[in-house]
């Protein structure tokens, strides 16, 4: 799986229709109309997200690996 930073993943979420609701410290909170889920994406510069966290975010957001 390709490593991706929180900043780049946040851009991908916005392309997929997720909306930045608020920022809490270094975490950006994203929501999407019609889903009860909130995603709290850590934005720590260009530091890549851990693989387990990235897989969880992808599953919840409905993003496939080839879309990274």
C-alpha positions as CSV (number, residue, x, y, z in Angstrom):
1,X,0.0,0.0,0.0
2,X,1.2,3.5,-0.9
3,X,2.1,5.7,2.0
4,X,0.1,9.0,2.0
5,X,0.3,12.0,4.4
6,X,-2.7,13.2,6.3
7,X,-2.6,16.4,4.3
8,X,-2.8,14.5,1.0
9,X,-5.6,12.2,2.4
10,X,-7.6,15.3,3.4
11,X,-7.4,16.6,-0.1
12,X,-8.6,13.2,-1.4
13,X,-11.5,13.3,1.0
14,X,-12.6,16.7,-0.2
15,X,-12.5,15.5,-3.8
16,X,-14.9,12.6,-2.7
17,X,-17.4,15.0,-1.2
18,X,-16.3,15.1,2.4
19,X,-16.6,18.5,4.1
20,X,-14.2,20.0,6.6
21,X,-16.4,20.7,9.6
22,X,-13.8,22.0,12.0
23,X,-10.2,21.9,13.1
24,X,-9.2,20.7,16.6
25,X,-5.5,21.2,17.1
26,X,-3.7,19.2,14.4
27,X,-6.8,17.1,13.6
28,X,-9.2,18.0,10.8
29,X,-12.7,16.7,11.3
30,X,-14.5,15.7,8.1
31,X,-18.2,14.9,7.7
32,X,-20.3,13.8,4.7
33,X,-24.0,14.4,4.1
34,X,-26.0,11.3,4.5
35,X,-23.5,9.4,6.7
36,X,-23.3,9.5,10.5
37,X,-19.6,9.1,10.4
38,X,-17.0,11.7,11.3
39,X,-13.4,11.3,10.3
40,X,-10.6,12.9,12.4
41,X,-7.6,13.1,10.1
42,X,-4.3,13.9,11.8
43,X,-2.4,16.6,9.8
44,X,1.3,16.4,10.9
45,X,3.1,18.1,8.0
46,X,4.1,15.6,5.4
47,X,4.4,12.7,7.9
48,X,2.7,9.6,6.4
49,X,-0.4,8.1,8.1
50,X,0.1,4.7,9.8
51,X,-1.0,1.8,7.5
52,X,-3.8,0.6,9.9
53,X,-5.2,4.1,10.3
54,X,-5.1,4.7,6.6
55,X,-6.9,1.4,5.9
56,X,-9.6,2.2,8.4
57,X,-10.1,5.7,6.9
58,X,-10.3,4.2,3.4
59,X,-12.9,1.6,4.5
60,X,-15.1,4.2,6.3
61,X,-14.8,6.8,3.5
62,X,-15.4,4.2,0.7
63,X,-12.0,4.8,-1.0
64,X,-10.3,2.0,-2.9
65,X,-6.5,1.5,-2.9
66,X,-6.2,2.4,-6.6
67,X,-7.7,5.9,-5.9
68,X,-4.7,6.9,-3.7
